[in-house]
Amino acid sequence: MNKLLMEEIDRLQKQVSQLVYENGYFRQHTTQNTKQQAIKDTSCESAVRSGQQHNLITQHPPRDASPAGLLSIAEETLEEFLSKATGTAVEWVQMPGMKPGPDSIGIVAISHGCNGVAARACGLVGLEPTRVAEILKDRPLWFRDCRAVDVLNVLPTANGGTIELLYMQLYAPTTLAPARDFWLLRYTSVLEDSSLVICERSLKNTQNGPSMPPVQHFVRAEMLPSGYLIRPCEGGGSIIHIVDHMNLEPWSVPEVLRPLYESSKVLSQKTTMAALRHLRQISHEVSPSNVSGWGRRPSALRALSQRLSRGFNEALNGFTDEGWTTIGNDGVDDVTILVNSSPDKLMGLNLSFANGFPSVSNAVLCAKASMLLQNVHPAILLRFLREHRSEWADNNMDAYTAAAIKVGPCSFSGSRVGNYGGQVILPLAHTIEHEEFLEVIKLEGVAHSPDDTIMPREMFLLQLCSGMDENAVGTCAELISAPIDASFADDAPLLPSGFRIIPLESGKKVLQEASSPNRTLDLASSLDVGPSGNRASDECAGNSSYMRSVMTIAFEFAFESHMQEHVAAMARQYVRSIISSVQRVGLALSPSHLSSHAGLRSPLGTPEAQTLAHWICNSYRCYLGVELLKSNNEGNESLLKSLWHHSDAILCCTLKALPVFTFSNQAGLDMLETTLVALQDIPLEKIFDDHERKILFSEFPQIIQQGFACLQGGICLSSMGRPVSYERVVAWKVLNEEENAHCICFMFMNWSFV
């Protein structure tokens, strides 16, 4: 792929140079003809007319709202875009943190010292150019920040291309900044070498083209020549060059947020790389046998993820044209309350559930707030909120949320609400690079019937997680969930709520912008964390010692209109309690406290995991007489890394009546299609059918007495329900330092999906 890309870059650079040369030649030739015509015509009027013509040709080609004027703008946009995509019109540097290799999404670069922010990427995708163009033009499907793209006019060109006039709106990522919009010209054409080009730029008054008046609640941003160069590959697939170049008008946001609008790294993560990732995901899903969790097609699960993200953005922005109105506060301007009773918003909540009980709510309320964080890594904080819901969520609010969207035997009735305690994470799907997860959260508890009978009760949440990688640069972390019915239909009504944490630039300056008009809470200022205690021994903690980020919280509640004041007060208090919990958690997760929370760090960096790897390898050698790893004379940390990257799936489970998994290497997580966190909720018996389960449990006494057992090949199931074949399973008892049984380890050899 690297060789192919280098050849492509060299070819395109030569092509651009040739085009620039030819363009200069034609301009010079046209100028000479014009001068000769002016000399031949001795009349004053002709000389003036020739001088005007010369001026137009060499400096300002005719540009207006006519087809010829738009074509002139389009061709200039194409030329500037190609000079950025394959040339040096912008000074490009490699994207920090991006490591080239077979697993990389492509070659990613960001601008250095240009006007605005810019990013460029080049990658190989397994889709035909026309399909790639179709996907990229539908920006709201892959760019989560895109609210809408309206095509207002389409003009065909003589060369078979099209010119489109677009109006595009982007959501604001936080409550502290206004949304953006763009007035664009998009030009689609085919080059002589059959490459497909889609380029865009903003239309401004200085170009004398068509104009678009300002829109209330939006800041008009500028897109400089950007776009996509799509070249077909022999044997199928496409090589795609992407350029995003924007001026996001950072003057319109508080100074503390300006790094978000002045960072090419942020633009690359949110837009450029998002486009490449989406194309790779679509290519991966093309296989007709590709069925994900709970028997659903990947496209259906992707649609659910998009609905969660879009619903959260809608609530966060609260646009008036969607029916949102702000209601008065209680004298403290920290939490904003909005209400929406428009038919469009409620349409999704009026669907009947599988049990036949329809919705009774006729309005939706959103409580939202933002806070500034310091000295806590967004990925670590979000992971804690995901895995320890009971630390911040209110059981009564969970019960109310479940009951407010449907009428059922356990519906909300005053103080007799359900009480949810247990939490089970059920993996549903993830993207091919694991940067985003879709899962179902099962909350278990009890409810009180009118006759005081205690009944078991369970509630389900559909949850979207992203930005969980601590090593990713400038990645936004999100945890968005919505209550769902047990039937979990594809068109189930969703009322998303959750958290978004956006990293700002690193620095030693303490955040001071926490003024009430911006409805901002400064978490860092309320924590007693001195500068001397901000360093930790591990690399992750060191990176977060000066980390700053902004967290935005938005929670939605369906309700009956006559209960508006009561629900508003309840929601306001709930969000304030969440803020208080985040403050407490943030202090506990600050670098000076990370050493006492080893379980929250990377699995390859915890002493517990390193010790377990040592026990696993020693016990294997003790019982089977051979080494598990090629080199077993290295330190615990290197030993764990070798075990983690072992090609066979290695999993540990508890020595209990109902064994559950406690540890797995990367191959084991891939085989079970799960994560280290969700792994601990998977019982051993769940991955086998009845026949395989009987064989396994019949061998347990031998494993306990003899210390090991070898099982014949068979079939097991991943957490997504996919069958997995394996040639053999070796099971052995893992002993600790005192030679007591700690757990049982299984190694699934030569496994593969059926």
CORZIUR-V798876 format. One line per field, one symbol per residue. psi: psi as a letter, one per 30 degrees, with the letter a starting at -180 (. if undefined). Layout:
# CORZIUR-V798876
psi->???
This chain:
# CORZIUR-V798876
psi->eeeeeeeeeeeeeeeeeeeeeeeeeeeeeeeeeeeeeeeejfkeeeeeeeeeeeeeefejlkkagleeeeeeeeeeeeeeeefeefahfkjklkkkfkjllffkfajkllljglkakllklklkkhlleeeeeeeefiefffjffjeljkjfkkkklfggakkkkkkkkklkflfgkllllkjlkkkklklfggkkkjlllkklfffgaklklkkkgkkjlkjljlakjjkkkkglakkkkkkkjljgiffglkeffffffgkfeeeeefdefeeeeeeeeeeefekfgjkakhgkkeeeeeeeeeeeeeeeeeeeehkffggkkkllagfkhekkklkjgkeeefeffgkklfggjlkfkglkkkkllllklkgkkeeeeeeeeefiefffkkeeeeeeeeffflklfhlkibfilljkelkkkjkelllfggfkkklkkjkkallklfggkkkkklkkkkkkklhfjffkkgkkkkjklkkllffilegkkkiklakkjjkalllfkkkfjhkefghkkjeefgkijlffggkleleeeefgfgkklkkkkkkkkklkefgeeeeeeeeeeeeeeeeeeeeeeeefgleffffghffflkffgkeeeeeeeeeeeeeeeeefglkelejgglleeeeeeeeegkfljkkkllileiklkfklaeeeeeefhaleefefgjleffflaeeeeeeefffeeeeeeffllkkllaklklffgkkklkelkkklkkkaeghkkeakkkjjkhllk.
